[in-house]
C-alpha cells in the first residue's frame, strides 16, 4: 500500500511554494503532481491542507545518551523527540558509557535503533579509545560496523600528532573527522563564556581562543592530510575567520552551528540557571552576528541542535556544577522560522536547505531531498500554528532548555520516515 499527501505546499527549484499532491510507493516518492490531479496510487491519504511539506530534517550532531546514561535519554525517547521536531535522520555522538569505540557498541546502537527507534540513527565512533586522547580506535573495524565518521565530541583531541594521525587514517578510508574544538588548558573550571556574565558573577570563563586555537590547528592538519574535517558547534568570530580562510585555500573543511548560538548571547542569561549552560557557551553579541553571517554566506554549512538532555536533578546543581548542554530537537525549526523567516531575514527555502539538503550534501547522505525517486523521508509543518515552548510536553526525557515560554510559529505536525508515518500531532 502506498501513501498520498494531498494539498502539500512544496518548495520548488526557485524556492517558491506550490500546491502539490505527493504519491509514495515502496518507501520512494513516485509522484509530485498539481493538487487535485487524478492520483493513480491507492493507500493512506494525508491531507496536508496547505501546510509546508519538506524533506525530513537532518541533525548531524545529537546525544542519545544510550548506552550508560539512560536516565537522561534513550534511543527510544530520543528518536521520538527527534520525530516530533521534524527530524528523520540523526547522527549520534559517541560520548556514552561505554564510549562508542568498538564495533560491538556500534552494533548495540544500530540494533537498538532498528528495534526501538523511529527515525534513522547514524552513529559516530570515537577517535581515541574511551575518548582519552591516548590511542586511536580501530577505524577500519568501526567503519565496517557502520560508523559514519570519527569524533571525540565532548572533549577536544589535545595532542596535535594524535589528531594528525587520526586525520591521515580517516582520509585513507574516505571518512570524515568531526571535531569538538577546545583547548583544555584554557578552560579549567570554567562554566560560561569569558565575558560580561562571568565577570558579574565571579566565574571562570571559557575564552573564544580556546575554540579557535583548535580550529586553526585542525584546518592546517586537514590541509596536510586531505581529510574531510568538520567543525562541531561553531560559536566564535575567530573560528569563523579561520574556517572561511581555510575554505578559500581549498581545505576540505565544513562546519555547523546550533540555534542557540544564532539566537542567544551571554547578555541574555537571566540568572545562574543551568538551563543556560552549554558547551560551547553563549558568546558575545558580536559572535552571534558572526555566526549568522557565516551561515548566510556558506562558511557554515548546516544547522544542528547538539541535542544534549540531562536530568532535572543534574541541572538543578546550578551554573558552576551542572553538566553542559540543552535539548534541541523539538524547538529548532520553530525557533529559527519565527526569528529569521517570519521576520524576513531569511527565505523559507534557505532555512529548509540548511536543515536538509546541505547536511546531506556534506555527509553524502541519500536523504534530504523531496523529488521523484527520492527516499520518502518527509516533514509536514504548520507555519501558522503558534504556541509557547512548554518543556512538560517534550517527548525527550530532557527538559533543559532556555527557551521555555517563547511564543513560536512553525511547528512540525507530522513526520514520515521511509514512507511510513512515524509521528503525528493529531
C-alpha positions in Angstrom: 0.0 0.0 0.0 1.2 3.5 -0.8 0.8 6.9 0.8 -0.7 10.0 -0.7 -0.1 13.5 0.7 -2.7 15.9 -0.7 -2.6 19.7 -0.8 1.0 19.9 0.1 2.8 23.2 -0.1 6.1 22.2 -1.6 9.2 24.4 -2.3 10.1 24.3 -6.0 13.5 24.7 -7.6 13.1 28.5 -7.4 12.4 28.4 -3.7 8.7 29.2 -4.2 5.8 27.3 -2.7 3.5 25.3 -5.0 0.4 23.3 -4.0 1.0 19.7 -5.0 -0.2 16.1 -4.3 2.6 13.7 -3.5 2.5 9.9 -4.0 4.7 7.4 -2.2 5.2 3.7 -3.0 7.7 1.3 -1.6 9.4 4.0 0.5 10.0 6.2 -2.5 8.4 9.4 -3.8 6.7 8.3 -7.1 4.8 11.5 -8.0 4.7 15.2 -7.3 1.7 16.5 -9.3 -0.6 19.5 -9.2 -3.0 19.4 -6.3 -6.4 18.0 -7.3 -5.0 15.9 -10.3 -6.0 12.3 -10.7 -3.9 10.1 -8.4 -3.2 6.6 -9.6 -1.9 5.3 -6.3 -4.0 3.6 -3.7 -3.2 3.9 0.0 -3.5 6.0 3.1 -4.3 9.6 2.4 -2.9 12.5 4.5 -4.5 15.9 3.8 -1.7 18.5 4.4 -4.3 21.2 4.0 -1.8 23.7 2.6 0.9 23.1 5.2 4.6 23.1 4.3 5.7 19.6 3.2 9.5 19.4 3.1 12.3 16.8 3.1 12.7 15.3 6.6 15.1 17.4 8.7 18.6 16.0 9.3 20.5 16.6 12.5 24.2 15.6 12.3 25.0 16.3 16.0 22.9 14.7 18.7 23.3 13.0 22.0 21.0 10.0 22.6 22.9 9.0 25.9 22.4 5.3 25.4 24.3 3.2 26.4 25.1 4.2 30.0 23.0 7.4 30.6 19.5 6.1 30.1 18.2 8.4 32.9 18.9 11.3 30.6 17.7 9.9 27.3 17.3 6.6 25.4 17.4 5.8 21.8 13.6 5.2 22.1 12.8 8.6 23.7 15.4 10.5 21.7 14.2 9.3 18.3 10.6 10.2 19.3 11.7 13.6 20.3 13.5 14.0 17.0 10.4 12.9 15.1 8.3 15.4 16.9 10.8 18.1 15.8 10.5 17.0 12.2 13.8 15.1 12.1 14.0 11.9 10.1 17.8 11.4 10.2 20.0 12.0 13.3 23.7 11.3 13.9 24.6 10.4 17.5 27.8 11.2 19.3 29.9 8.5 21.0 30.5 10.0 24.5 28.3 7.4 26.1 29.3 4.8 28.7 30.8 2.7 27.4 32.1 5.1 24.8 31.2 4.1 21.3 34.7 3.0 20.4 34.3 -0.7 19.4 32.3 -2.5 16.7 30.2 -4.1 19.5 29.0 -0.7 20.7 28.3 0.5 17.2 26.2 -2.7 16.7 24.4 -2.1 20.0 23.3 1.4 18.9 22.3 0.2 15.4 20.3 -2.7 16.8 18.5 -0.5 19.4 17.7 2.0 16.7 16.3 -0.7 14.5 14.1 -2.2 17.2 13.2 0.8 19.4 13.9 3.9 17.3 11.5 5.5 14.9 13.9 7.7 12.8 17.2 6.9 11.1 20.2 6.8 13.5 23.7 7.2 12.2 26.4 6.5 14.8 29.7 8.3 15.0 32.6 6.4 16.6 35.3 7.8 18.9 38.6 9.0 17.5 40.5 7.7 20.6 39.8 4.8 22.9 37.5 5.9 25.7 37.9 9.4 24.3 41.0 9.8 26.4 43.2 11.1 23.6 45.9 8.5 24.1 45.4 5.8 21.5 43.5 5.7 18.2 40.5 3.4 17.9 40.3 0.7 15.2 39.0 3.0 12.4 38.7 0.2 9.8 36.6 -2.1 12.1 34.4 0.8 13.2 33.7 1.8 9.6 32.9 -1.8 8.8 30.5 -1.9 11.7 28.6 1.1 10.5 30.3 4.3 11.9 29.8 7.3 9.6 32.7 9.3 10.9 35.1 9.8 13.9 34.8 12.3 16.7 35.7 12.6 20.4 32.8 15.1 20.8 32.5 16.3 24.4 36.3 16.8 24.6 38.8 18.1 22.1 41.7 15.9 21.0 44.5 17.8 22.8 47.5 16.2 21.1 48.2 17.6 17.6 50.2 14.5 16.5 47.3 12.3 17.6 44.8 14.4 15.6 47.1 14.4 12.5 47.4 10.6 12.7 43.6 10.3 13.0 43.1 12.6 10.0 45.6 10.7 7.9 44.0 7.4 8.7 40.4 8.7 8.1 41.5 10.3 4.8 42.9 6.9 3.6 39.4 5.4 4.2 37.5 8.4 2.8 35.9 9.1 6.2 35.4 12.4 7.9 36.8 13.6 11.2 34.4 15.7 13.3 35.9 17.8 15.9 34.9 19.3 19.2 37.3 22.2 19.3 38.5 23.1 22.8 42.0 23.6 24.2 41.5 22.3 27.8 44.5 24.3 29.2 42.4 27.5 28.7 39.1 26.3 30.3 40.0 24.8 33.7 36.9 25.1 36.0 35.0 27.3 33.6 31.3 27.2 33.1 30.3 30.2 30.9 31.9 32.4 28.3 34.7 34.7 29.4 32.8 37.9 29.3 30.2 40.1 30.9 28.2 37.3 32.7 31.3 35.6 34.1 32.7 38.9 35.4 29.3 39.9 37.0 29.1 36.5 38.9 32.8 35.9 39.6 33.0 32.8 37.4 35.9 31.4 35.5 35.3 32.0 31.8 35.7 30.0 28.6 37.6 32.2 26.2 37.0 32.4 22.4 40.5 31.4 21.7 40.0 28.0 23.4 37.8 27.0 20.5 39.6 28.9 17.7 43.1 27.5 18.5 41.9 24.0 17.8 40.0 25.2 14.7 43.2 26.8 13.3 45.4 23.8 14.2 42.9 21.3 12.7 42.5 23.3 9.4 46.3 23.1 8.9 46.2 19.4 9.7 43.3 18.8 7.4 45.2 20.7 4.6 48.2 18.4 5.3 46.3 15.2 5.3 43.5 15.9 2.8 40.8 14.7 5.2 37.2 16.0 5.3 37.3 17.9 8.5 34.0 19.0 10.1 33.9 21.6 12.9 31.3 21.0 15.6 29.0 23.7 17.0 30.9 26.8 15.9 30.4 29.7 18.3 33.1 32.3 17.8 34.0 35.0 15.3 37.7 33.9 15.4 36.8 30.3 14.5 34.6 31.5 11.6 37.5 33.7 10.3 39.8 30.6 10.2 37.2 28.3 8.6 36.5 31.0 5.9 40.2 31.3 5.1 40.7 27.6 5.0 37.8 27.2 2.6 39.3 29.9 0.4 42.5 27.9 0.3 40.7 24.7 -0.8 40.9 22.8 2.5 38.1 20.3 2.8 36.5 21.9 5.9 32.8 22.1 6.7 31.1 23.5 9.8 27.8 23.5 11.7 26.0 25.9 14.1 23.3 25.5 16.7 20.1 27.5 17.0 21.1 28.8 20.5 24.3 30.3 19.1 22.3 32.1 16.4 19.6 33.4 18.9 21.2 34.0 22.3 24.3 35.7 23.7 25.7 35.8 27.2 23.8 39.1 27.7 20.6 37.1 27.6 21.4 34.8 30.5 19.0 35.9 33.3 20.5 34.2 36.3 22.6 31.3 37.5 20.1 28.9 35.9 22.0 26.0 34.4 19.4 25.6 31.6 21.6 28.3 30.0 24.8 26.3 30.4 26.1 24.7 27.3 29.5 24.0 25.6 30.4 26.0 23.7 28.8 28.6 25.9 26.7 31.5 24.8 29.1 34.1 23.5 29.1 37.8 22.9 26.5 39.6 20.6 29.4 40.1 18.1 30.0 36.3 17.9 26.2 35.7 17.4 26.2 38.1 14.5 29.3 36.4 13.0 27.6 33.0 13.2 24.5 34.3 11.4 26.6 35.9 8.7 28.7 32.8 8.3 25.6 30.6 7.9 24.2 33.0 5.3 27.4 33.2 3.2 28.1 29.4 3.4 31.1 29.5 5.6 29.0 27.4 8.0 27.3 24.7 6.0 24.4 23.5 8.2 22.3 23.8 11.3 22.4 21.1 14.0 20.9 21.0 17.5 23.6 19.4 19.7 20.6 17.9 21.5 22.0 17.2 25.0 19.5 16.0 27.5 20.2 15.9 31.3 18.0 15.1 34.2 16.3 17.9 36.2 18.3 16.8 39.3 21.6 17.3 37.4 20.6 20.7 36.0 19.4 21.8 39.5 23.0 21.8 40.7 23.5 25.3 39.3 25.7 27.0 36.8 29.0 26.0 38.2 28.3 22.3 39.0 25.6 21.2 36.5 26.6 19.4 33.3 26.8 21.4 30.0 24.0 21.0 27.4 20.4 21.8 26.4 17.8 19.9 24.5 17.1 20.9 20.9 15.0 18.6 18.7 11.5 19.9 19.4 12.2 23.6 19.3 14.8 24.0 16.5 12.6 24.7 13.5 10.0 26.9 15.1 12.8 28.9 16.8 14.5 29.6 13.5 11.4 30.0 11.5 9.9 32.6 13.9 13.1 34.6 14.4 14.5 34.5 10.9 12.0 33.5 8.3 8.8 35.1 9.7 10.8 38.3 10.3 12.0 38.4 6.6 15.7 37.9 7.4 15.9 34.5 5.6 13.8 32.8 3.0 11.9 29.6 3.9 13.9 27.8 1.2 17.2 28.9 2.8 16.3 27.6 6.3 14.9 24.3 4.9 18.1 23.6 2.8 20.4 24.3 5.8 18.4 21.6 7.7 18.1 19.1 4.8 20.0 19.3 1.5 23.1 20.8 3.0 23.8 18.2 5.7 23.0 15.5 3.2 25.5 17.0 0.7 28.3 17.4 3.3 28.0 13.9 4.6 27.0 12.1 1.4 23.5 11.0 2.5 20.8 9.8 0.2 18.1 11.7 2.1 17.5 15.4 2.3 15.5 16.0 -0.9 11.9 15.8 -1.9 11.7 14.8 -5.6 10.5 11.8 -7.7 12.6 8.8 -6.9 13.9 10.1 -3.5 13.5 8.2 -0.3 10.3 9.3 1.3 11.6 11.0 4.4 9.2 13.9 4.8 8.2 16.5 7.4 4.9 18.4 7.5 5.0 21.8 9.2 2.1 24.1 10.1 3.7 27.5 9.5 0.7 29.3 11.1 0.5 27.3 14.2 1.6 29.4 17.2 2.3 28.1 20.7 4.6 28.6 23.6 7.5 26.3 24.3 6.4 24.0 27.2 9.1 21.6 28.3 6.4 19.4 30.0 5.2 18.4 26.6 8.6 17.3 25.3 8.9 13.6 24.2 12.6 13.8 25.2 13.4 12.9 28.8 15.3 16.2 28.9 13.5 19.4 30.0 16.7 21.5 29.9 16.0 24.4 27.6 16.5 28.2 27.9 13.5 28.8 25.6 10.7 28.0 28.0 7.6 30.2 27.3 8.9 31.6 24.0 6.0 32.1 21.6 6.9 30.4 18.3 5.3 29.7 14.9 6.1 26.9 12.5 5.6 23.7 14.5 6.0 20.3 12.8 2.8 18.3 12.8 3.7 15.0 11.1 6.9 13.1 10.3 7.3 10.3 7.7 10.3 8.0 7.6 10.8 5.6 4.7 7.3 6.2 3.5 5.7 5.5 6.9 4.0 7.9 9.2 6.1 7.7 12.5 4.7 10.7 14.4 1.7 12.9 14.1 0.4 15.8 16.3 -3.1 14.5 15.9 
